[in-house]
């Protein structure tokens, strides 16, 4: 009897260890999907997470049968986490630029943006209208340009900012806060996603005092991607890409369009 009890106890202990190992293993494989607040693409309103890219990304991971937890984090922290090689970590809605390719794996295209637009303060409108194209505008040292710090506007615009003669005002403020800065004449102008502006202007009537300018020379809209840490297995990235392909087909997402 003592021997039988010993064997039984050993078996129970082994089962517990296997169960614990399985739980730890599953927990380790849960991917953290971080996102920055950027309405209307991803934001929180009345305590509810929503937005076209947030909803699309949640569906991608769900349909791919990949366990996830979604967390809202500032853009700088997200890319610091990638730089620090945080494991099992993904994000979405980012442009593909060379310095990021060294840090993360990119999915196939998640979404395609329309071109950026220029928002101009009333006090600066006459000076802005003197310029025929974006390159000439950025060469004017009398104008100030507000830029969201810690994010990319796409490789072409990022390079133009580096050589711009404008007074560059970098801020980590959200686009709505930056639009208020321009509206208060604390900066001459800013670049903004067209969809962001449509959303913001519908929320704050006073922002309609800003003038939207579609200036020649603005680069075409870019693709946005899901990005994941380098430790994410190739099989997982393959699942994500296969799901994106299916969703693009089902929702009739063209290269120049957006989810219906």
C-alpha positions as CSV (number, residue, x, y, z in Angstrom):
1,X,0.0,0.0,0.0
2,X,2.7,2.6,0.8
3,X,4.4,1.8,-2.5
4,X,1.1,2.3,-4.4
5,X,0.5,5.6,-2.6
6,X,4.0,6.7,-3.5
7,X,3.4,5.9,-7.2
8,X,0.1,7.6,-7.1
9,X,1.5,10.7,-5.5
10,X,4.3,10.8,-8.1
11,X,1.8,10.6,-10.9
12,X,-0.2,13.4,-9.4
13,X,2.9,15.6,-9.0
14,X,3.9,14.9,-12.6
15,X,0.4,15.9,-13.9
16,X,0.5,19.1,-11.9
17,X,3.9,20.0,-13.3
18,X,2.8,19.3,-16.8
19,X,-0.3,21.4,-16.2
20,X,1.7,24.3,-14.8
21,X,4.2,24.0,-17.7
22,X,1.3,24.2,-20.2
23,X,-0.2,27.2,-18.5
24,X,3.2,29.0,-18.5
25,X,3.8,28.0,-22.1
26,X,0.5,29.4,-23.3
27,X,1.0,32.6,-21.3
28,X,4.5,33.1,-22.8
29,X,3.0,32.8,-26.3
30,X,0.4,35.5,-25.7
31,X,1.4,38.5,-27.9
32,X,1.1,42.0,-26.6
33,X,-0.3,44.2,-29.3
34,X,0.5,47.9,-28.5
35,X,-1.2,50.8,-30.2
36,X,-0.9,54.6,-30.0
37,X,-4.0,56.8,-29.8
38,X,-4.7,58.2,-33.2
39,X,-8.3,58.8,-34.0
40,X,-10.1,57.8,-36.1
41,X,-7.7,54.9,-36.7
42,X,-7.4,53.9,-33.0
43,X,-8.7,55.6,-29.9
44,X,-10.8,55.4,-26.8
45,X,-14.1,57.2,-26.5
46,X,-16.5,56.8,-23.6
47,X,-14.3,54.0,-22.2
48,X,-14.6,52.0,-25.4
49,X,-11.7,51.0,-27.7
50,X,-12.6,51.8,-31.3
51,X,-11.3,52.9,-34.6
52,X,-10.9,51.4,-38.1
53,X,-7.4,50.1,-37.7
54,X,-7.9,48.9,-34.1
55,X,-10.9,46.9,-35.1
56,X,-9.2,45.5,-38.3
57,X,-6.1,44.5,-36.3
58,X,-8.1,42.8,-33.6
59,X,-9.9,40.8,-36.3
60,X,-6.6,39.9,-38.0
61,X,-5.2,38.4,-34.8
62,X,-8.5,36.7,-33.9
63,X,-9.0,35.1,-37.3
64,X,-5.3,34.0,-37.2
65,X,-6.1,32.3,-33.9
66,X,-3.2,34.1,-32.2
67,X,-3.7,34.8,-28.4
68,X,-3.2,38.5,-27.7
69,X,-3.7,41.3,-25.3
70,X,-4.1,44.9,-26.7
71,X,-2.6,47.8,-24.8
72,X,-2.6,51.5,-25.5
73,X,0.9,53.0,-25.2
74,X,2.7,56.2,-26.4
75,X,4.5,55.9,-29.8
76,X,7.9,56.6,-28.2
77,X,7.4,53.8,-25.7
78,X,6.3,51.3,-28.4
79,X,9.5,51.9,-30.4
80,X,11.6,51.9,-27.3
81,X,10.2,48.5,-26.5
82,X,11.1,47.2,-30.0
83,X,14.6,48.7,-29.5
84,X,14.9,46.9,-26.2
85,X,13.9,43.6,-27.9
86,X,10.7,43.1,-25.9
87,X,9.6,39.6,-26.6
88,X,6.2,38.6,-28.0
89,X,5.4,42.2,-28.9
90,X,3.5,43.6,-31.9
91,X,2.0,46.9,-32.9
92,X,0.1,48.2,-36.0
93,X,-0.6,51.2,-38.2
94,X,3.1,52.0,-38.9
95,X,4.9,53.0,-42.1
96,X,7.8,51.0,-43.4
97,X,11.1,52.9,-43.1
98,X,14.6,51.5,-43.2
99,X,15.5,52.1,-39.5
100,X,12.4,50.2,-38.4
101,X,13.1,47.2,-40.6
102,X,16.2,46.6,-38.5
103,X,14.0,46.3,-35.4
104,X,10.8,44.6,-36.4
105,X,9.2,42.2,-38.9
106,X,6.6,43.8,-41.2
107,X,3.4,42.1,-42.3
108,X,1.9,42.6,-45.7
109,X,-0.1,45.9,-46.1
110,X,-2.8,46.4,-43.5
111,X,-4.1,49.7,-44.9
112,X,-3.2,52.5,-47.3
113,X,-3.4,56.2,-46.4
114,X,-4.5,59.0,-48.7
115,X,-1.8,61.8,-49.0
116,X,-1.2,64.1,-46.1
117,X,-2.7,67.6,-46.2
118,X,-1.4,70.9,-44.8
119,X,-3.3,72.7,-42.0
120,X,-2.5,76.4,-41.9
121,X,-3.1,79.1,-39.3
122,X,-5.0,82.2,-40.5
123,X,-2.0,84.5,-39.7
124,X,0.3,82.4,-41.9
125,X,-2.1,81.7,-44.8
126,X,-0.9,84.6,-47.1
127,X,2.7,83.5,-46.6
128,X,1.9,79.9,-47.3
129,X,0.0,80.7,-50.5
130,X,3.0,82.4,-51.9
131,X,4.7,79.1,-52.4
132,X,3.8,76.9,-55.4
133,X,4.9,73.6,-54.0
134,X,5.9,71.8,-50.8
135,X,9.6,72.0,-51.5
136,X,9.5,75.8,-51.8
137,X,7.2,76.0,-48.7
138,X,9.7,74.1,-46.6
139,X,12.5,76.4,-47.7
140,X,10.8,79.5,-46.1
141,X,12.6,80.3,-42.8
142,X,9.8,82.7,-41.8
143,X,7.3,79.8,-41.3
144,X,7.2,77.3,-38.5
145,X,6.1,73.7,-39.0
146,X,4.7,71.6,-36.1
147,X,5.7,67.9,-36.2
148,X,4.5,65.1,-34.0
149,X,7.7,63.8,-32.4
150,X,8.5,60.1,-32.2
151,X,6.6,59.1,-35.4
152,X,7.3,58.9,-39.1
153,X,5.5,60.8,-41.8
154,X,7.0,58.4,-44.4
155,X,10.6,58.3,-45.6
156,X,10.2,61.1,-48.2
157,X,8.6,63.6,-45.8
158,X,11.0,62.7,-43.0
159,X,13.9,63.5,-45.3
160,X,12.3,66.8,-46.3
161,X,11.9,67.8,-42.7
162,X,15.7,67.2,-42.1
163,X,16.6,69.8,-44.7
164,X,13.7,72.2,-44.1
165,X,14.5,75.8,-43.5
166,X,11.2,76.2,-41.5
167,X,11.4,76.6,-37.8
168,X,10.6,73.0,-36.8
169,X,8.5,72.6,-33.6
170,X,8.5,69.0,-32.4
171,X,5.9,67.9,-29.9
172,X,4.7,64.5,-28.6
173,X,1.2,66.0,-28.5
174,X,-1.7,64.2,-30.2
175,X,-2.8,65.6,-33.6
176,X,-5.8,67.3,-32.0
177,X,-3.6,69.1,-29.5
178,X,-1.2,70.1,-32.3
179,X,-4.1,71.4,-34.4
180,X,-5.1,73.6,-31.5
181,X,-1.5,74.9,-31.3
182,X,-1.7,75.9,-35.0
183,X,-5.1,77.3,-34.5
184,X,-3.7,79.5,-31.7
185,X,-0.9,80.7,-34.1
186,X,1.8,79.0,-32.0
187,X,2.9,77.4,-35.3
188,X,2.3,78.4,-38.9
189,X,1.3,75.0,-40.1
190,X,1.3,71.2,-39.7
191,X,0.9,68.1,-41.8
192,X,-1.9,65.7,-40.9
193,X,-3.6,62.6,-42.3
194,X,-6.6,63.6,-44.3
195,X,-8.8,61.1,-42.3
196,X,-7.4,62.5,-39.0
197,X,-8.5,66.0,-40.1
198,X,-12.0,64.9,-41.1
199,X,-12.4,63.4,-37.6
200,X,-10.9,66.2,-35.7
201,X,-12.8,69.0,-37.5
202,X,-16.1,67.2,-36.8
203,X,-15.3,67.1,-33.1
204,X,-14.1,70.7,-32.5
205,X,-15.9,73.5,-34.5
206,X,-13.2,76.1,-33.6
207,X,-10.6,74.1,-35.6
208,X,-12.6,75.0,-38.7
209,X,-10.8,78.3,-38.5
210,X,-7.7,76.5,-39.9
211,X,-7.3,76.3,-43.6
212,X,-6.8,73.0,-45.4
213,X,-4.2,73.3,-48.2
214,X,-3.5,70.6,-50.8
215,X,-0.1,71.7,-52.0
216,X,1.7,70.3,-55.0
217,X,4.6,68.0,-54.3
218,X,3.0,66.2,-51.4
219,X,4.1,62.5,-51.5
220,X,1.5,59.8,-52.2
221,X,-0.2,58.1,-49.3
222,X,1.7,55.2,-47.8
223,X,0.8,51.7,-46.7
224,X,0.5,50.9,-43.0
225,X,1.6,47.6,-41.5
226,X,1.4,45.3,-38.5
227,X,4.9,45.1,-37.0
228,X,6.2,42.4,-34.6
229,X,9.4,41.8,-32.6
230,X,12.0,39.7,-34.3
231,X,11.4,36.7,-31.9
232,X,7.9,36.2,-33.3
233,X,8.0,32.9,-35.3
234,X,7.9,32.9,-39.1
235,X,4.8,30.7,-38.8
236,X,3.0,33.4,-36.8
237,X,3.8,36.1,-39.4
238,X,2.6,33.7,-42.1
239,X,-0.7,33.3,-40.3
240,X,-1.0,37.1,-40.1
241,X,-0.3,37.6,-43.8
242,X,-2.6,34.9,-44.8
243,X,-5.4,36.4,-42.8
244,X,-4.7,39.9,-44.2
245,X,-4.9,38.4,-47.7
246,X,-8.3,36.8,-47.0
247,X,-9.7,39.9,-45.3
248,X,-8.5,42.1,-48.2
249,X,-10.3,39.9,-50.6
250,X,-13.5,39.6,-48.6
251,X,-13.7,43.3,-47.9
252,X,-12.6,44.3,-51.4
253,X,-9.7,46.4,-50.1
254,X,-7.8,47.7,-53.1
255,X,-4.2,49.0,-53.0
256,X,-5.5,52.6,-53.1
257,X,-8.6,52.1,-51.0
258,X,-9.6,51.4,-47.5
259,X,-11.8,48.9,-45.6
260,X,-15.5,49.2,-46.5
